[in-house]
Amino acid sequence: MKTILVTGSAGFIGSNLVLRLFKELSEGTIVGLDNLNDYYDPTLKDYRLSVIEKAKPTGIEYEFVKGDLADKALIDGLFEKYHFDVVVNLAAQAGVRYSITNPDAYIQSNMIGFYNILEACRHNPVEHLVYASSSSVYGGNKKVPFSTDDRVDNPVSLYAATKKSNELFAHCYSKLYDIPTTGLRFFTVYGPAGRPDMAYFGFTNKLLKGETIQIFNYGNCRRDFTYVDDIVEGVYRVMQGAPERKKGEDGLPIPPYAVYNIGGGQPENLLDFVNILQEELVRAGVLPADFDFEAHKKLVPMQPGDVPTTYADATALERDFGFTPKITLREGLRKFAEWYKEFYGHK
Ligand SMILES: NC(=O)c1ccc[n+]([C@@H]2O[C@H](COP(=O)([O-])OP(=O)(O)OC[C@H]3O[C@@H](n4cnc5c(N)ncnc54)[C@H](O)[C@@H]3O)[C@@H](O)[C@H]2O)c1
């Protein structure tokens, strides 16, 4: 019987992970933690929590704790109470642009918060700590696909710097205290009840309001988009495969530490992405069939700091966990559009 902590459980990825754990486990305890902050519309977080409450199967103990990662006493208390076997740290202040105007939130949640998790794992040993990193750690890397063997010493946002720091902190705790840790670098995750600060969601909101969307580099950007179920599949598999605790020739522990990319590995052209999104929005009835997309689309030059192509080399995940994301953009955006229609009820 496992006891699992999922932080950021009211978030996009965290809520989907809890739902997946409900399906997979027949017994055990799941504790979800989230501070329900208002970085984006908290109604979405309440909605996700209500879906979780309704889906809770018998046989599983589930508790939601409203609290902050940066609250050390709270985190220590939770670890002492539950003695978690597996911890999945998904709570973080996300978003690249927001980090320019709100750096404090990143230091509180991503640095102090993650440090509190590591310290709690040190004093209350866990089988495995899995935590979210991000493709943003690759910064301005020009070599594609992005591999975990590439150097990632040049972050171009504070958000990226905090995620890279998490990997460094984790390495240190794996080495010093023999804590098995795995960091997962997610590549642009999308899906139903996703994050409104991300492009596909923002584009949809703007088109509905009759506003114009801006497509950078004239649409000639290629990105790895990863459907949330694929991310959750990856996290679920990785949770069960902690890096082994081994000793080196010197008799000292080799850090049980790993980092993987999770991304589709099939970059999509931004213009194709927008075309599929608009087709699916019409299909789901979010926008009328005669919506004049051309009048609401503006192709603009590249923004400073933008990278034309980013995508994951996810061969290590395939090698070690037998998994590569599979859901196509068409399928994924269809699910998003259908959810959007149902949730916001547009005619
Ligand atoms: N969605 C993506 O495309 C993407 C890409 C790369 C990395 N990530 C990372 O994956 C993780 C999950 O992302 P998401 O898209 O689900 O984001 P999200 O914002 O929907 O979820 C994060 C949740 O954490 C909570 N939270 C934030 N700070 C907290 C704190 N100090 N204490 C407690 N709760 C706190 C928020 O309220 C939110 O519900 C994050 O670590 C994010 O940085 C996401």
PDBQT file of the ligand as one rigid body, heavy atoms in Angstrom, charges set to zero:
ROOT
HETATM    1  N1  LIG A 401       2.221  23.004 -18.600  1.00  0.00    +0.000 N 
HETATM    2  C1  LIG A 401       3.395  23.029 -19.208  1.00  0.00    +0.000 C 
HETATM    3  O1  LIG A 401       3.483  23.202 -20.426  1.00  0.00    +0.000 OA
HETATM    4  C2  LIG A 401       4.661  22.839 -18.422  1.00  0.00    +0.000 A 
HETATM    5  C3  LIG A 401       5.874  22.789 -19.138  1.00  0.00    +0.000 A 
HETATM    6  C4  LIG A 401       7.053  22.613 -18.428  1.00  0.00    +0.000 A 
HETATM    7  C5  LIG A 401       7.033  22.474 -17.050  1.00  0.00    +0.000 A 
HETATM    8  N2  LIG A 401       5.852  22.533 -16.371  1.00  0.00    +0.000 N 
HETATM    9  C6  LIG A 401       5.883  22.388 -14.908  1.00  0.00    +0.000 C 
HETATM   10  O2  LIG A 401       4.972  21.369 -14.538  1.00  0.00    +0.000 OA
HETATM   11  C7  LIG A 401       4.397  21.665 -13.268  1.00  0.00    +0.000 C 
HETATM   12  C8  LIG A 401       2.889  21.666 -13.366  1.00  0.00    +0.000 C 
HETATM   13  O3  LIG A 401       2.510  22.646 -14.329  1.00  0.00    +0.000 OA
HETATM   14  P1  LIG A 401       1.009  22.978 -14.703  1.00  0.00    +0.000 P 
HETATM   15  O4  LIG A 401       0.987  23.315 -16.150  1.00  0.00    +0.000 OA
HETATM   16  O5  LIG A 401       0.114  21.929 -14.145  1.00  0.00    +0.000 OA
HETATM   17  O6  LIG A 401       0.846  24.341 -13.897  1.00  0.00    +0.000 OA
HETATM   18  P2  LIG A 401      -0.329  24.841 -12.940  1.00  0.00    +0.000 P 
HETATM   19  O7  LIG A 401      -0.006  26.263 -12.639  1.00  0.00    +0.000 OA
HETATM   20  O8  LIG A 401      -1.657  24.536 -13.531  1.00  0.00    +0.000 OA
HETATM   21  O9  LIG A 401      -0.131  23.946 -11.658  1.00  0.00    +0.000 OA
HETATM   22  C9  LIG A 401       0.712  24.286 -10.578  1.00  0.00    +0.000 C 
HETATM   23  C10 LIG A 401      -0.133  24.284  -9.311  1.00  0.00    +0.000 C 
HETATM   24  O10 LIG A 401       0.741  24.541  -8.219  1.00  0.00    +0.000 OA
HETATM   25  C11 LIG A 401       0.101  25.414  -7.328  1.00  0.00    +0.000 C 
HETATM   26  N3  LIG A 401       1.150  26.157  -6.617  1.00  0.00    +0.000 N 
HETATM   27  C12 LIG A 401       1.971  27.103  -7.124  1.00  0.00    +0.000 A 
HETATM   28  N4  LIG A 401       2.804  27.538  -6.171  1.00  0.00    +0.000 NA
HETATM   29  C13 LIG A 401       2.499  26.845  -5.036  1.00  0.00    +0.000 A 
HETATM   30  C14 LIG A 401       3.008  26.846  -3.729  1.00  0.00    +0.000 A 
HETATM   31  N5  LIG A 401       3.989  27.687  -3.361  1.00  0.00    +0.000 N 
HETATM   32  N6  LIG A 401       2.478  26.005  -2.819  1.00  0.00    +0.000 NA
HETATM   33  C15 LIG A 401       1.466  25.165  -3.167  1.00  0.00    +0.000 A 
HETATM   34  N7  LIG A 401       0.932  25.132  -4.402  1.00  0.00    +0.000 NA
HETATM   35  C16 LIG A 401       1.455  25.954  -5.326  1.00  0.00    +0.000 A 
HETATM   36  C17 LIG A 401      -0.773  26.312  -8.174  1.00  0.00    +0.000 C 
HETATM   37  O11 LIG A 401      -1.894  26.819  -7.456  1.00  0.00    +0.000 OA
HETATM   38  C18 LIG A 401      -1.200  25.370  -9.299  1.00  0.00    +0.000 C 
HETATM   39  O12 LIG A 401      -2.476  24.796  -9.046  1.00  0.00    +0.000 OA
HETATM   40  C19 LIG A 401       5.005  22.994 -12.846  1.00  0.00    +0.000 C 
HETATM   41  O13 LIG A 401       6.114  22.722 -12.015  1.00  0.00    +0.000 OA
HETATM   42  C20 LIG A 401       5.454  23.617 -14.142  1.00  0.00    +0.000 C 
HETATM   43  O14 LIG A 401       6.522  24.513 -13.942  1.00  0.00    +0.000 OA
HETATM   44  C21 LIG A 401       4.667  22.709 -17.024  1.00  0.00    +0.000 A 
ENDROOT
TORSDOF 0
